[in-house]
Amino acid sequence: MRKVRFILLGMLLLLLLGCLLYFRLRPPATLNINIARTVSQPEREEQEQTEPQAKQITYNYVEDGIHKWGLVADSGNYDIKSDTIHLNKVKVVFYPEKGGELHLEADEGSYDQTRQLVWLTGNVKGRDDQGMTLHTESLTYEEAKRLVDTDAPVVVAGPAFTIRSIGMQFYMPTQEVRFKQRVDSVFIPQSEDSSGR
């Protein structure tokens, strides 16, 4: 009977050690919200019926110990019913598997934590490490599909091209771009240098 107790105790300790190592090696996504605002009694009663307010919102999405993307917003509020954070002056940085960084910013946005879906609206601008830029009025990012998507007019430009279309999709793992409709492109020929190469 004593041997069985020692075996059970040993198994319990191994299970606890395994759980500790799992959470240490694979940290979950983090959400840091700093509430830095005092409100009057009438405002407080109104907020209690609606949504908590927050300043300087930071969210990092980590999967299998790898930082996939993160966002920072100047301020926002949290809708408890829909588990959605509404954001003001938001910036998102993606870290694609092929390397580099993709930066997006917008006047407003929201993040649905349950569906892991980011919406950006209002003067959405993007840029990558190679000097390519993006401009549109709204887009979404869905983590389950690793897909940036918009049905709004979009302009994508680089040092030697400009592409305009209605709608676009960008698949993050392969960095493939698909323009949806009414695509208009302008390519600028690159001049040869003086060595004739």
Secondary structure as a PSIPRED ss2 file (coil, helix, strand):
# PSIPRED VFORMAT (PSIPRED V4.0)

   1 M C   1.000  0.000  0.000
   2 R H   0.000  1.000  0.000
   3 K H   0.000  1.000  0.000
   4 V H   0.000  1.000  0.000
   5 R H   0.000  1.000  0.000
   6 F H   0.000  1.000  0.000
   7 I H   0.000  1.000  0.000
   8 L H   0.000  1.000  0.000
   9 L H   0.000  1.000  0.000
  10 G H   0.000  1.000  0.000
  11 M H   0.000  1.000  0.000
  12 L H   0.000  1.000  0.000
  13 L H   0.000  1.000  0.000
  14 L H   0.000  1.000  0.000
  15 L H   0.000  1.000  0.000
  16 L H   0.000  1.000  0.000
  17 L H   0.000  1.000  0.000
  18 G H   0.000  1.000  0.000
  19 C H   0.000  1.000  0.000
  20 L H   0.000  1.000  0.000
  21 L H   0.000  1.000  0.000
  22 Y H   0.000  1.000  0.000
  23 F H   0.000  1.000  0.000
  24 R H   0.000  1.000  0.000
  25 L H   0.000  1.000  0.000
  26 R C   1.000  0.000  0.000
  27 P C   1.000  0.000  0.000
  28 P C   1.000  0.000  0.000
  29 A C   1.000  0.000  0.000
  30 T E   0.000  0.000  1.000
  31 L E   0.000  0.000  1.000
  32 N E   0.000  0.000  1.000
  33 I E   0.000  0.000  1.000
  34 N E   0.000  0.000  1.000
  35 I C   1.000  0.000  0.000
  36 A C   1.000  0.000  0.000
  37 R C   1.000  0.000  0.000
  38 T C   1.000  0.000  0.000
  39 V C   1.000  0.000  0.000
  40 S C   1.000  0.000  0.000
  41 Q H   0.000  1.000  0.000
  42 P H   0.000  1.000  0.000
  43 E H   0.000  1.000  0.000
  44 R H   0.000  1.000  0.000
  45 E H   0.000  1.000  0.000
  46 E H   0.000  1.000  0.000
  47 Q H   0.000  1.000  0.000
  48 E H   0.000  1.000  0.000
  49 Q H   0.000  1.000  0.000
  50 T C   1.000  0.000  0.000
  51 E C   1.000  0.000  0.000
  52 P C   1.000  0.000  0.000
  53 Q E   0.000  0.000  1.000
  54 A E   0.000  0.000  1.000
  55 K E   0.000  0.000  1.000
  56 Q E   0.000  0.000  1.000
  57 I E   0.000  0.000  1.000
  58 T E   0.000  0.000  1.000
  59 Y E   0.000  0.000  1.000
  60 N E   0.000  0.000  1.000
  61 Y E   0.000  0.000  1.000
  62 V E   0.000  0.000  1.000
  63 E E   0.000  0.000  1.000
  64 D C   1.000  0.000  0.000
  65 G C   1.000  0.000  0.000
  66 I E   0.000  0.000  1.000
  67 H E   0.000  0.000  1.000
  68 K E   0.000  0.000  1.000
  69 W E   0.000  0.000  1.000
  70 G E   0.000  0.000  1.000
  71 L E   0.000  0.000  1.000
  72 V E   0.000  0.000  1.000
  73 A E   0.000  0.000  1.000
  74 D E   0.000  0.000  1.000
  75 S E   0.000  0.000  1.000
  76 G E   0.000  0.000  1.000
  77 N E   0.000  0.000  1.000
  78 Y E   0.000  0.000  1.000
  79 D E   0.000  0.000  1.000
  80 I C   1.000  0.000  0.000
  81 K C   1.000  0.000  0.000
  82 S C   1.000  0.000  0.000
  83 D C   1.000  0.000  0.000
  84 T E   0.000  0.000  1.000
  85 I E   0.000  0.000  1.000
  86 H E   0.000  0.000  1.000
  87 L E   0.000  0.000  1.000
  88 N E   0.000  0.000  1.000
  89 K E   0.000  0.000  1.000
  90 V E   0.000  0.000  1.000
  91 K E   0.000  0.000  1.000
  92 V E   0.000  0.000  1.000
  93 V E   0.000  0.000  1.000
  94 F E   0.000  0.000  1.000
  95 Y C   1.000  0.000  0.000
  96 P C   1.000  0.000  0.000
  97 E C   1.000  0.000  0.000
  98 K C   1.000  0.000  0.000
  99 G C   1.000  0.000  0.000
 100 G C   1.000  0.000  0.000
 101 E C   1.000  0.000  0.000
 102 L E   0.000  0.000  1.000
 103 H E   0.000  0.000  1.000
 104 L E   0.000  0.000  1.000
 105 E E   0.000  0.000  1.000
 106 A E   0.000  0.000  1.000
 107 D E   0.000  0.000  1.000
 108 E E   0.000  0.000  1.000
 109 G E   0.000  0.000  1.000
 110 S E   0.000  0.000  1.000
 111 Y E   0.000  0.000  1.000
 112 D E   0.000  0.000  1.000
 113 Q C   1.000  0.000  0.000
 114 T C   1.000  0.000  0.000
 115 R C   1.000  0.000  0.000
 116 Q C   1.000  0.000  0.000
 117 L E   0.000  0.000  1.000
 118 V E   0.000  0.000  1.000
 119 W E   0.000  0.000  1.000
 120 L E   0.000  0.000  1.000
 121 T E   0.000  0.000  1.000
 122 G E   0.000  0.000  1.000
 123 N E   0.000  0.000  1.000
 124 V E   0.000  0.000  1.000
 125 K E   0.000  0.000  1.000
 126 G E   0.000  0.000  1.000
 127 R E   0.000  0.000  1.000
 128 D E   0.000  0.000  1.000
 129 D C   1.000  0.000  0.000
 130 Q C   1.000  0.000  0.000
 131 G C   1.000  0.000  0.000
 132 M C   1.000  0.000  0.000
 133 T E   0.000  0.000  1.000
 134 L E   0.000  0.000  1.000
 135 H E   0.000  0.000  1.000
 136 T E   0.000  0.000  1.000
 137 E E   0.000  0.000  1.000
 138 S E   0.000  0.000  1.000
 139 L E   0.000  0.000  1.000
 140 T E   0.000  0.000  1.000
 141 Y E   0.000  0.000  1.000
 142 E E   0.000  0.000  1.000
 143 E C   1.000  0.000  0.000
 144 A C   1.000  0.000  0.000
 145 K C   1.000  0.000  0.000
 146 R C   1.000  0.000  0.000
 147 L E   0.000  0.000  1.000
 148 V E   0.000  0.000  1.000
 149 D E   0.000  0.000  1.000
 150 T E   0.000  0.000  1.000
 151 D E   0.000  0.000  1.000
 152 A E   0.000  0.000  1.000
 153 P E   0.000  0.000  1.000
 154 V E   0.000  0.000  1.000
 155 V E   0.000  0.000  1.000
 156 V E   0.000  0.000  1.000
 157 A E   0.000  0.000  1.000
 158 G E   0.000  0.000  1.000
 159 P C   1.000  0.000  0.000
 160 A C   1.000  0.000  0.000
 161 F E   0.000  0.000  1.000
 162 T E   0.000  0.000  1.000
 163 I E   0.000  0.000  1.000
 164 R E   0.000  0.000  1.000
 165 S E   0.000  0.000  1.000
 166 I E   0.000  0.000  1.000
 167 G E   0.000  0.000  1.000
 168 M E   0.000  0.000  1.000
 169 Q E   0.000  0.000  1.000
 170 F E   0.000  0.000  1.000
 171 Y E   0.000  0.000  1.000
 172 M C   1.000  0.000  0.000
 173 P C   1.000  0.000  0.000
 174 T C   1.000  0.000  0.000
 175 Q C   1.000  0.000  0.000
 176 E E   0.000  0.000  1.000
 177 V E   0.000  0.000  1.000
 178 R E   0.000  0.000  1.000
 179 F E   0.000  0.000  1.000
 180 K E   0.000  0.000  1.000
 181 Q E   0.000  0.000  1.000
 182 R E   0.000  0.000  1.000
 183 V E   0.000  0.000  1.000
 184 D E   0.000  0.000  1.000
 185 S E   0.000  0.000  1.000
 186 V E   0.000  0.000  1.000
 187 F E   0.000  0.000  1.000
 188 I C   1.000  0.000  0.000
 189 P C   1.000  0.000  0.000
 190 Q C   1.000  0.000  0.000
 191 S C   1.000  0.000  0.000
 192 E C   1.000  0.000  0.000
 193 D C   1.000  0.000  0.000
 194 S C   1.000  0.000  0.000
 195 S C   1.000  0.000  0.000
 196 G C   1.000  0.000  0.000
 197 R C   1.000  0.000  0.000
